[in-house]
Amino acid sequence: MAKKSITKRWIFNNLGVVVLALMVIEMTVIYAVHSYFYNSAKQYLFSKINAVTSVLSIHSQDSAANFSAEMRTMLETFNEKDKIELMAINSKGRVVLTSSGFSPDEDSLMPDYQEAMDEGEGSYVGKLSSGEKILAVSVPITSLSSEYSSVRMVTSLTEIDNTIKGYILAVTVIVSAIILIIIVTGLYFAGSIVRPIRQISGIARKFAMGDFSVRIENDSDDEIGELCTAINHMADELSTAEAMKNEFISSVSHELRTPLTAIKGWAETLMVDGGESPDTMKKGVGVIVNETERLSQMVEELLDFSRMQNGHFTLQKANMDILAELGDAVLIYSDKARRENKQIIYEEPEMLPIVFGDKNRIRQVFINIIDNAVKYSSSGDTVTIRAWEEGGRVLVSVTDTGCGIKSSDLSKVKTKFYKANHTRRGSGIGLAVADEIMAMHGGSMDITSPGEGKGTTVTISLPAKSSQ
């Protein structure tokens, strides 16, 4: 199928309508000019011929005067004979006297004479046998003389037609200039739209091929400029997402390789001499269990992320004791923190309101946050966990004195695949999953940090059952 161009569509649609409208206007103007000049000439001739008939009427009332002689004298002394020919027509309908002295051909058409005899006056626009275009008017004078039936005036339309042609030429030049201006400005306007669209199309194809390095040149502040800005922003986001995805794949590959290597290494060690040394057996099995648990947690995060992407992430909500879930999560990491010379301080309240939610998912959030706090802390650091009720909501904060987060990274740490610190293990999707879980519970998760090396505080908020 042939490609349809916006420029061609504009030319055939919009420009076609404009040209048609201008042509109609031009024809209307030409018709108006033509009618004006011809009507003016006809009115002028009628005014002159009426003046002649008025004079003849005066002479006809003078019985002593010779009407025929007066008619002849009037024709001979007609002061506009160089432009207008005055004729006298006898009772038989033949031209017998003319102001020029030359009689017209007997076969010359005189429709104006016939019209005048029938209706009181007549006019005619036509051509002589020589091809000259004329205007003729006639009025009857049968009431003034029995010898003459009518007087007739004839003038050439050559000068008037030349004047009309001048106006037609001027109007045509103006219309042509307008059409040319419309074409030039229209093509420029269409080009200003088509060029960015072609550029967008070409760059979009590069985006489809995975090349996010190119950007659209944008020097306009209209809708096209907004589109270019939006696409460039989209490219920035896609580039960032692509980089994070690649980093995520690399990070996950590394995270998977490390426990698998440990499991394989200790399995081989136990196969060789594990049975001879109980300590070696215990240590090896412990490593295998820990690394398997680490793998299981990572796979669960990936599955949760996949469910989130596919819209299959569901909750099994019920009334739950949030202190019980928080206490279990703290207990899971207490021994680990002690082994790594880190301290967990849990300021447990006596009671908190009931929360309506999925206890397994809420526990997953607690585990993720506490795991991050321990993971991003160094030996000798402290993790403080608090829980309280405020304004009909249950709040839990986890504060560590670890490596902290740069202010430029705070807005991104909940983004999938993003890792603010690449020196610590993790897939970069745990916080994204936790944030989604909190949103599905009508809660929120806020992360604050004074800066690098100054620790981090994660605060989650959940609506209490009584406030729902």
N, C-alpha and C positions, 0 to 999 in steps of 0.2 A: 504494500500500500504506500502510495506516495506521501511524503511527509508534508503536513500542512503547516505553512509558515504564518506566524502572527502578522508579519508585515503584509503578506499577500491578502490575508483575511481583512486586514484593516483597509487596504487599498480597494478591494472589491466591495466591501460592505460600507464602511464609514465614508470613504472618499467618494464612492459611487453615489451615495445619497447626497452628499454635499454638492458634487458636480451637477447632478440632476436638478437640485434646487436652484443652483446658480443659473443653469441653462433656462429654467422656467422663468426666473426673475429677468434674465436678459431678454427673452422673447417678449415678456410682458412690457418691459421698458421700450423695446423696439416698436412694438405695436402701439404703445401710448404715444411715442414720438411721431410715428408715421401718421396716426390719426390726428394728432394735434396740428401738424403742419398742413395736412390735406384739408382738414376742416377749416383751419384758419384761412387757407387760400380760397376755399369755396365761399366762406362767409364774406371775404373781401370782394370777390367777384359779384356776389349777390348785392352787396352794398353799392358797388359801382353801377351795376345794371339797373338797380332800383332808382339810383340817382338819374340815370339816363331816361328811364321811363317817366320819372316825375317831370323832367324838362319837356319830354314829348307830350305829356298830358297837358301841360300849359299851352303848348303850341296848337294842340288839337282843339282847344277851346276858343282859339282866335280864328274865326271863320275867314278872316281876310288873309290869313297866312296860308302859304302853300305847304302842306304837311310833308309832301315828298321832298320839296326843296330843303325844308328844315332838317329832315332825316339825313339827307345827303350832306348838308353842311355840318351837322353834328358828327358824322362819321369821319369827315375830312379833317375836322378840327379836334378830334379826340386826343387829349393830351397824353395818354399812356399807350399810344399805338405801338411804341417800341417794345412793350411787354405784353400788352393785351390786344387782341384783335376783336374789334366790335363789328358785328354783322347784323344786317337787316334781312329778314326772311319774308317773302311775299305770301300772298294768300294761298299759293299753290305749294308752299313748303320748300321753295328754292331760295338759296342765298343769292340776293340780287345786288346788295351793296356790302362792301367791307372797308374797314378803316385802312387796310394795307393796299387796297386797289386790286388785289388778286382774289379771284373767286376760287373756292375749294372745288375739288373734283365732285362731279354730280353723284358719284357712287359712294361718297364719304358718308359714314354712319353718323346720325345725329339723334341718338336715343334721348338726349336731354330735351330736344325739341318736341318729340312725341310725348314725353312725360309732362312737359310744360303745357302742352295743349290739353292734356287730360286732367292734370292735377293743379295747374296754376303756376308751377315752376318746376324746373328739372335740372339735373346735373348729370355729368357723365365723365368718367375717367377712362381713357383709352389711348390708342395709338393711331397716328396717321399712316398713310401708305408708305411714308418715308421712314417709319419706325419711331418717330419722335412721340414721346408720351405727352398727352395734353389733358387739361381740365377744361370742360365746357359747361356753361350754365345758360339757361334760356328762360325768358318770361314772355307770356303772351301779351300782345297789344291790339287784339282784335276789337276791343272796345274803343280804341283811339283812332283806328283807320281801317277802312275796308280793303286798302291796297296791301298793307303789311299785316302779317299775322303774329310776328314775334321778333324780338331782338335777342341776339346771342353774343356771348363773350367767350373767347377761347384764349387760354394762356398755356405756355410750355411749363412742364413740370421738371424739366432738366435741372434747373438750379435748386429747386426744392429737394429733388431726389439726391443731388450731390450733398446738400446740407444734411439730409437724413443719413446718407452713407457715412458722413463724418461722425455723426452721433453714434451710429452703429459701430463704427471702428473704435471710437472712444470707449463705448460700453464693453465691446469685446476685449479690448486691451485691459480694461479694469478687471473684468471677470477672469481673464487669463492670468493676470497678475495675482489675483486672490487665490485661484486654483494652484498656481505655482507656489505661493507662500504656504498654502495649506499642505501641499505635497512635501515641501522641504521641511516645514516644522513637524508635520506628521511623521515623516520618515525618521527625523531626528528623535522625536519622542518614542516612536516604536523601537528605534535602535537602542535608546536608553533603557528600554525594558528587555529587549531581546538579548543584548550583549550580556548583562548580568545573568539572565536565565541560562544562556549557553554556558557561561562560566560556571554557574551553579551545577548545571547538568554534568559538565566534564569533571568537576571536583567531586560530585556525588558518586560518579563511577569509580573515582580513585578511592573514596571512602569505602565503597562496596568491595574493593579489592584489598582493603585493610591498610591503605596508606592514609594516615591522618596527619601527615606533616604539612600538607598544602592548606592555604587559607584563601578566602575570596577577598579580592581587593574591593574595598567599600569606600566611596567618596560621596555618598548621597545620604540625606537624612529623611527620606520618604519611606513608603512601605517596602520598596525594594531594598533600601538600606537596612530596614529593620529585619527583613528576611535574611539578608547577608550576615548581619550581626548574629541572628539566631542560629544560623547554620555554622558560623565560625565558633560560636559558643558550644553548639552541639559537638563540633569536631574536638574542641578542647575536652569536653566531658568524655567523649568516646575514646580519645587518646589517653586520658587519665584512667578510664575504666579498663582499657586494653593493657596499659602498663601495670595496673593493679592486678588484673587477671593473670598476666604473665608472671608477675611477682608471686601471686597466690599459688599458681601451679608450681613454681620453683620452690616456694616455701613449703607447700604441702608435700612435694616430692622429697624434700630434705627431711621434713618432720616424719614422713613415713619410713624413709630409709634408716633414720637413726634408731628407732625402736626395733625395726626388723633386723638391723645389723646386730643390736645388742641381744635380741632373742636368739638369733642364729648362732652368735658367738658363744653364748652361755649354753645353748643346747648342745653344741659340739663339745664344749668343755665337760659338761655333765656326762655325755656319752663316753668320753675317754676315761676320766677319773673321778666323776661325781660320786659314784658309789663308795669310793675309798675314803672320802673326806666328808663327814656330816656337815661341817661348816661350809665347805664349798657347795654342797648340795643345797643347803638352806639359803645361802647367798644367791646362788644361781636361780633357784626357783623364785626367790623374792624379786630379782630383777625381771625375770620373765613375766611374773604376775603384774608388776608395776608398768612395764612397757606395754603389756597387752591391754591393761586398763587405759593407758594413754592412747593407744590405737583405737580402742573402742570409743573413747570420748571424741576423738577426732572424727571418726566415721559417723558418729551420731550428729555432730555439728554439720557435717557435709550433707547428711540426710535431711536434717532440719532446714538447711539452706535450700536444698532441692525442693522440699515441700513448699517453702515460702515462694520460690520462683514459680512453681506450678499452681499455686493457689490451693494446695492440699494440706496446708498447715492448720490443724484443728485443735480445739481445746475441749477437755472434759471437765467442765466447771461443776463445783460443789462448794458447800461451806467448808472452810479450812481454817486450821489454827496456824497462823503464819509464824508464830514463835517456834512451833515444833519443826517446821521446815528450815527455818533459819538456824536453829540449834543443831540440826543434823548436818547442815552445810559447814558450820563452824567446826563441829567435831571431826569432819572428814579431813580438814586441813590443819588441825591443831598439832597432830603428831608430825606432819610434814614440815610445818613451820619450825617446830622444836628441833628437828633433825638438821635444818638449815640455819640454826641459830637466829631465828626470827621469832618475834613475839606477837601473838594474837590476843588482843584485849577485847573481850565481849561484854559490853554493858547491857546485860539482859534485863528488861523491865519485868515487873511482876505479871502484867496482863496487857493484852492488846485486843482490839475489837476483831470480830470474825470477818474474814475476807471471803468473798465469793469468787472462786477462781479455780484454775487447774493446779493442784498442789505439785505435781511432778514438773510442770513447766516453771512454776515459781521457784522451786528448789533448783532447777537448772539455771535460772537467772542468778540466784545467790551463789551457787557453785562457780559460775563463770566469773562473777565480780570478785569473789574472794580469791579464786585461783589467779586472776590477773594481779590482784594486790600483792599476793605472795610472790608471784613470778617476777614482777617488776620491782621488787624490793631486794635489797642486798643484806648480807649478814649483819646482824645487829639492829636492823630496822624493825619498826612496829606497825602492826595493822590493827586499827581500832574499829570495832563494829558497834553501832548503836541502833536502837529501834525505839520509836515513840509514836504517839498519836497527836495529830494536829489538824484542827478544822475538819473533822470528819474523814480524815485520811490517815492511813498507816504509812509511816516513812521509815526507811532503813538506809543508813549511811555506812559506807566502808571507806575508811581513810587510811592511807599508807604514807610512810615517810620515804618512799622509794625514789626512783629516777625522775618522776614527774613527766609532764607533757608540755611541749612548746605551745605557745598561744596560737601559732599558725596551724597546729595540728588538732586543736580541740574540736573544731567544727567538722573534722573529717574522721575522727576515731570511730564513730558509729557507722561509717560507710563500709559496705561489704568490700572485702579484700584489702582494706587499708590497715597498714601496720605503722604506728608512729615510731616504734623502736625495733629495728631489724636485728638487734643482737640477742633478743629473747625469742624463745620458741613460741609457736602459735600460728594458726591458719589465717587470722585476720577477719574471721566471720563470726566469732563468738559474740562480740558486742552487738553486731548487726542483728543476730538472732535474738539476743536478749532484749534489744530495743523493740523489736517486732512483737515479742511476747508481752512486754509491758503495754504497748499500744493496744493490743487485742484485749487486754484486761481493763482498758480505760485508764491506765496509769501512765507514768512517765519515768524516764531515766535521764538524769542530768549528770554531766561529768565536768568537774572543775579542777584546775591546777594552777598554783601560783607561778609555775614555771619549771624549767628543767632542774632536777636535783632537789625539788621542794615538795615532792609528794603529790598525791592525787586523791580526790574525794569523789566517790560515785554515790549519788543519792537516788533511790527509787521511791516512788509514791504510788500507792494503791488506794482506791476508794474503799472505805469500810462498809460492811454490809448494812449498817443502820442508815447510811447516807444515800443508799441506792434507792 
